[in-house]
Amino acid sequence: MATASEPRFLVLHGLRLKGFAEAEPVAAGAGLAAADVDGMLQALAAEGLTSHREGRISGWSLTPAGRDEHRRLVQDELDATGAKDVVHESYRRFLTLNPELLGVCTAWQLRPEGEAQVMNDHSDPDYDRQVVARLAAVDEEVQPVTAELSGALERYGLYGPRLRAALERVQAGEPDWFTKPVLDSYHTVWFELHEDLLCTLGLERATEAGA
C-alpha cells in the first residue's frame, strides 16, 4: 500500500521542485488546497524554512535551513517506507525514456527544411501529427513508471494524470501544452518529475549517467 506523505513535507517538497512560486502552483503540484498551503508556508517561514519575496515577481522559496530540512525529511521518508529501491528502479526506467522525450520536444520546436532546421510554425499539420504521435508513444511508456512510483509513495500519484492531461490538450489542438514553461505543459511536468526523482534519491544531474 502506498505511503501518504505528511502535508508539511509535501509543501517543502513542492517548493523545492518549483524553486520559486506562490502558494497556488505549489498546492496544485502537491494535491493540497491553496489556502492550506498558504498557511503552511507562513508557518514554515516562522520556523526559518521558507521566505517570501515581494515585488514585480513575488513568491516563496526555501531558505538554506529549509533545503536542509527537506533533505532530512526525504531521507526519513525513504528509510521509513523502504521505497528507495522502487524509486531508484523507476528512475532508471525514466532515464531510458528521457532522450526520446527531449528529442520529441526539439522536433516540436524545430522542423527540417532541406538540410536545415527551422522554427516550427505549425503550418504543416502532417508533421505536427507525427510529432504528437511520438509524444503519445512516450506517454504510454512513462505511465507505468509513474504508476509504479505511486504504488510506493502516494505523492507520485499526480504525475501520470498531469502528463496525460497535457498530452490530451496537445492532441486537442492546444500547442502551448507541449513545452510552454508557464503552463503545466508536458515538458514542464516531465522536468518536474525528473527533478523529483533526483532530489528524492539525493542525486545531481551531472552524476545521473551512472545511476
C-alpha positions as a Markdown table, in Angstrom:
| # | Residue | x | y | z |
|---|---|---|---|---|
| 1 | Met | 0.0 | 0.0 | 0.0 |
| 2 | Ala | 1.3 | 3.4 | -1.0 |
| 3 | Thr | 2.5 | 5.7 | 1.8 |
| 4 | Ala | 1.0 | 9.1 | 2.1 |
| 5 | Ser | 3.4 | 12.0 | 2.8 |
| 6 | Glu | 2.8 | 14.5 | 5.6 |
| 7 | Pro | 1.4 | 17.8 | 4.3 |
| 8 | Arg | 4.3 | 19.8 | 5.8 |
| 9 | Phe | 6.7 | 17.7 | 3.9 |
| 10 | Leu | 4.6 | 18.0 | 0.7 |
| 11 | Val | 4.8 | 21.8 | 0.9 |
| 12 | Leu | 8.5 | 21.8 | 1.4 |
| 13 | His | 9.0 | 19.2 | -1.4 |
| 14 | Gly | 6.7 | 21.1 | -3.7 |
| 15 | Leu | 8.6 | 24.3 | -3.2 |
| 16 | Arg | 11.9 | 22.5 | -3.6 |
| 17 | Leu | 10.7 | 21.3 | -7.0 |
| 18 | Lys | 9.2 | 24.7 | -8.1 |
| 19 | Gly | 12.2 | 26.7 | -6.8 |
| 20 | Phe | 10.3 | 29.9 | -6.6 |
| 21 | Ala | 6.5 | 30.1 | -6.6 |
| 22 | Glu | 3.4 | 31.4 | -4.9 |
| 23 | Ala | 1.1 | 29.0 | -2.9 |
| 24 | Glu | -1.2 | 28.0 | -5.7 |
| 25 | Pro | 1.2 | 26.2 | -8.0 |
| 26 | Val | 2.8 | 24.5 | -5.0 |
| 27 | Ala | -0.6 | 23.3 | -3.9 |
| 28 | Ala | -1.5 | 22.1 | -7.4 |
| 29 | Gly | 1.6 | 20.0 | -7.7 |
| 30 | Ala | 1.2 | 18.6 | -4.1 |
| 31 | Gly | -2.5 | 17.9 | -4.4 |
| 32 | Leu | -3.4 | 20.2 | -1.5 |
| 33 | Ala | -5.8 | 23.2 | -1.1 |
| 34 | Ala | -4.1 | 26.5 | -1.9 |
| 35 | Ala | -5.4 | 28.1 | 1.3 |
| 36 | Asp | -3.9 | 25.3 | 3.4 |
| 37 | Val | -0.6 | 25.6 | 1.6 |
| 38 | Asp | -0.5 | 29.4 | 2.1 |
| 39 | Gly | -1.0 | 28.9 | 5.8 |
| 40 | Met | 1.7 | 26.2 | 6.0 |
| 41 | Leu | 4.1 | 28.4 | 4.1 |
| 42 | Gln | 3.5 | 31.2 | 6.6 |
| 43 | Ala | 4.2 | 28.7 | 9.4 |
| 44 | Leu | 7.3 | 27.4 | 7.8 |
| 45 | Ala | 8.5 | 31.0 | 7.4 |
| 46 | Ala | 8.2 | 31.4 | 11.2 |
| 47 | Glu | 10.5 | 28.4 | 11.5 |
| 48 | Gly | 13.0 | 30.0 | 9.2 |
| 49 | Leu | 12.5 | 27.4 | 6.5 |
| 50 | Thr | 10.8 | 29.5 | 3.8 |
| 51 | Ser | 10.9 | 33.1 | 2.8 |
| 52 | His | 8.6 | 35.3 | 0.6 |
| 53 | Arg | 9.9 | 37.9 | -1.8 |
| 54 | Glu | 7.7 | 40.8 | -2.7 |
| 55 | Gly | 8.0 | 42.9 | -5.8 |
| 56 | Arg | 7.1 | 42.7 | -9.5 |
| 57 | Ile | 7.6 | 39.0 | -9.4 |
| 58 | Ser | 6.7 | 37.7 | -5.9 |
| 59 | Gly | 6.9 | 34.2 | -4.5 |
| 60 | Trp | 8.1 | 31.7 | -1.9 |
| 61 | Ser | 11.4 | 29.9 | -1.8 |
| 62 | Leu | 13.2 | 27.6 | 0.6 |
| 63 | Thr | 15.9 | 29.1 | 2.8 |
| 64 | Pro | 19.2 | 27.2 | 3.3 |
| 65 | Ala | 17.7 | 25.7 | 6.5 |
| 66 | Gly | 14.6 | 24.8 | 4.6 |
| 67 | Arg | 16.7 | 22.9 | 2.0 |
| 68 | Asp | 18.4 | 21.0 | 4.8 |
| 69 | Glu | 15.1 | 20.2 | 6.4 |
| 70 | His | 13.7 | 19.0 | 3.1 |
| 71 | Arg | 16.7 | 16.7 | 2.5 |
| 72 | Arg | 16.3 | 15.2 | 6.0 |
| 73 | Leu | 12.6 | 14.6 | 5.5 |
| 74 | Val | 13.2 | 12.9 | 2.1 |
| 75 | Gln | 15.7 | 10.6 | 3.6 |
| 76 | Asp | 13.5 | 9.9 | 6.6 |
| 77 | Glu | 10.6 | 9.0 | 4.3 |
| 78 | Leu | 12.7 | 6.6 | 2.2 |
| 79 | Asp | 14.0 | 4.9 | 5.4 |
| 80 | Ala | 10.6 | 4.6 | 6.9 |
| 81 | Thr | 8.9 | 3.3 | 3.8 |
| 82 | Gly | 11.6 | 1.2 | 2.3 |
| 83 | Ala | 10.8 | 2.7 | -1.0 |
| 84 | Lys | 14.3 | 3.6 | -2.2 |
| 85 | Asp | 14.7 | 0.6 | -4.4 |
| 86 | Val | 11.4 | 1.2 | -6.1 |
| 87 | Val | 12.2 | 4.8 | -6.7 |
| 88 | His | 15.7 | 4.0 | -8.0 |
| 89 | Glu | 14.5 | 1.4 | -10.4 |
| 90 | Ser | 11.7 | 3.7 | -11.7 |
| 91 | Tyr | 14.3 | 6.4 | -12.1 |
| 92 | Arg | 16.5 | 4.1 | -14.2 |
| 93 | Arg | 13.5 | 3.3 | -16.4 |
| 94 | Phe | 12.7 | 7.1 | -16.6 |
| 95 | Leu | 16.2 | 7.8 | -17.8 |
| 96 | Thr | 15.8 | 5.4 | -20.8 |
| 97 | Leu | 12.8 | 7.5 | -21.9 |
| 98 | Asn | 14.3 | 10.9 | -21.3 |
| 99 | Pro | 16.3 | 11.2 | -24.5 |
| 100 | Glu | 13.2 | 10.4 | -26.6 |
| 101 | Leu | 11.1 | 13.0 | -24.8 |
| 102 | Leu | 13.8 | 15.6 | -25.3 |
| 103 | Gly | 14.0 | 14.7 | -28.9 |
| 104 | Val | 10.3 | 15.0 | -29.3 |
| 105 | Cys | 10.3 | 18.4 | -27.7 |
| 106 | Thr | 13.0 | 19.5 | -30.1 |
| 107 | Ala | 11.1 | 18.2 | -33.0 |
| 108 | Trp | 8.1 | 20.2 | -31.9 |
| 109 | Gln | 10.0 | 23.4 | -31.8 |
| 110 | Leu | 12.1 | 22.8 | -34.9 |
| 111 | Arg | 11.3 | 21.1 | -38.2 |
| 112 | Pro | 13.6 | 20.1 | -41.1 |
| 113 | Glu | 13.6 | 22.2 | -44.2 |
| 114 | Gly | 16.0 | 20.8 | -46.7 |
| 115 | Glu | 19.3 | 20.3 | -44.8 |
| 116 | Ala | 18.5 | 22.9 | -42.3 |
| 117 | Gln | 16.3 | 23.2 | -39.1 |
| 118 | Val | 13.8 | 26.0 | -38.9 |
| 119 | Met | 11.4 | 27.1 | -36.3 |
| 120 | Asn | 8.2 | 25.0 | -36.4 |
| 121 | Asp | 5.4 | 27.5 | -37.1 |
| 122 | His | 2.9 | 24.6 | -37.0 |
| 123 | Ser | 1.8 | 25.3 | -40.6 |
| 124 | Asp | 2.4 | 21.6 | -41.6 |
| 125 | Pro | -0.4 | 19.6 | -39.9 |
| 126 | Asp | 1.1 | 16.2 | -41.1 |
| 127 | Tyr | 4.4 | 17.0 | -39.5 |
| 128 | Asp | 2.8 | 18.1 | -36.2 |
| 129 | Arg | 0.6 | 14.9 | -36.1 |
| 130 | Gln | 3.7 | 12.8 | -36.4 |
| 131 | Val | 5.4 | 14.6 | -33.5 |
| 132 | Val | 2.3 | 14.4 | -31.3 |
| 133 | Ala | 2.1 | 10.6 | -32.1 |
| 134 | Arg | 5.7 | 10.3 | -30.9 |
| 135 | Leu | 4.7 | 12.2 | -27.7 |
| 136 | Ala | 1.8 | 9.8 | -27.2 |
| 137 | Ala | 4.1 | 6.8 | -27.5 |
| 138 | Val | 6.4 | 8.3 | -24.9 |
| 139 | Asp | 3.5 | 8.8 | -22.6 |
| 140 | Glu | 2.4 | 5.2 | -23.0 |
| 141 | Glu | 5.9 | 4.2 | -21.8 |
| 142 | Val | 6.1 | 6.6 | -18.8 |
| 143 | Gln | 2.6 | 5.9 | -17.4 |
| 144 | Pro | 3.6 | 2.5 | -16.0 |
| 145 | Val | 6.7 | 4.2 | -14.4 |
| 146 | Thr | 4.6 | 6.8 | -12.6 |
| 147 | Ala | 2.1 | 4.0 | -11.6 |
| 148 | Glu | 5.0 | 2.0 | -10.0 |
| 149 | Leu | 6.2 | 5.1 | -8.2 |
| 150 | Ser | 2.8 | 6.0 | -6.9 |
| 151 | Gly | 2.4 | 2.4 | -5.7 |
| 152 | Ala | 5.2 | 3.0 | -3.3 |
| 153 | Leu | 4.8 | 6.7 | -2.4 |
| 154 | Glu | 1.4 | 8.3 | -2.8 |
| 155 | Arg | 3.0 | 11.7 | -3.7 |
| 156 | Tyr | 3.9 | 10.5 | -7.1 |
| 157 | Gly | 0.3 | 9.7 | -8.0 |
| 158 | Leu | -0.4 | 13.1 | -9.7 |
| 159 | Tyr | 2.4 | 12.9 | -12.3 |
| 160 | Gly | 0.6 | 10.3 | -14.5 |
| 161 | Pro | -2.7 | 12.3 | -14.7 |
| 162 | Arg | -0.8 | 15.6 | -15.2 |
| 163 | Leu | 1.2 | 14.2 | -18.1 |
| 164 | Arg | -1.9 | 12.6 | -19.7 |
| 165 | Ala | -3.9 | 15.9 | -19.3 |
| 166 | Ala | -1.1 | 17.9 | -21.0 |
| 167 | Leu | -1.0 | 15.3 | -23.8 |
| 168 | Glu | -4.7 | 15.4 | -24.3 |
| 169 | Arg | -4.7 | 19.2 | -24.6 |
| 170 | Val | -1.9 | 19.0 | -27.2 |
| 171 | Gln | -4.0 | 16.4 | -29.1 |
| 172 | Ala | -7.0 | 18.7 | -28.9 |
| 173 | Gly | -5.1 | 21.4 | -30.8 |
| 174 | Glu | -3.5 | 23.4 | -28.0 |
| 175 | Pro | 0.2 | 23.5 | -28.9 |
| 176 | Asp | 1.3 | 25.5 | -25.9 |
| 177 | Trp | 0.7 | 22.5 | -23.7 |
| 178 | Phe | 3.6 | 20.7 | -25.3 |
| 179 | Thr | 6.5 | 22.7 | -24.0 |
| 180 | Lys | 5.4 | 26.1 | -22.7 |
| 181 | Pro | 7.2 | 26.7 | -19.3 |
| 182 | Val | 4.5 | 28.9 | -17.6 |
| 183 | Leu | 1.9 | 26.2 | -18.1 |
| 184 | Asp | 1.6 | 22.6 | -16.7 |
| 185 | Ser | 2.8 | 21.5 | -20.1 |
| 186 | Tyr | 4.0 | 18.1 | -20.9 |
| 187 | His | 7.7 | 19.2 | -20.7 |
| 188 | Thr | 7.1 | 21.2 | -17.5 |
| 189 | Val | 5.6 | 18.2 | -15.7 |
| 190 | Trp | 8.3 | 15.8 | -17.1 |
| 191 | Phe | 11.0 | 18.2 | -16.0 |
| 192 | Glu | 9.4 | 18.3 | -12.5 |
| 193 | Leu | 9.2 | 14.5 | -12.3 |
| 194 | His | 12.8 | 14.3 | -13.3 |
| 195 | Glu | 13.8 | 16.8 | -10.6 |
| 196 | Asp | 11.6 | 14.9 | -8.1 |
| 197 | Leu | 13.4 | 11.7 | -8.7 |
| 198 | Leu | 16.8 | 13.3 | -8.5 |
| 199 | Cys | 16.2 | 15.1 | -5.2 |
| 200 | Thr | 14.4 | 12.1 | -3.7 |
| 201 | Leu | 17.5 | 9.9 | -4.4 |
| 202 | Gly | 19.9 | 12.7 | -3.5 |
| 203 | Leu | 21.4 | 12.8 | -7.0 |
| 204 | Glu | 22.7 | 15.6 | -9.2 |
| 205 | Arg | 22.0 | 15.8 | -12.9 |
| 206 | Ala | 25.8 | 15.8 | -13.6 |
| 207 | Thr | 26.1 | 12.3 | -12.0 |
| 208 | Glu | 23.0 | 10.6 | -13.3 |
| 209 | Ala | 24.6 | 8.9 | -16.3 |
| 210 | Gly | 26.0 | 6.4 | -13.8 |
| 211 | Ala | 22.8 | 6.0 | -11.8 |
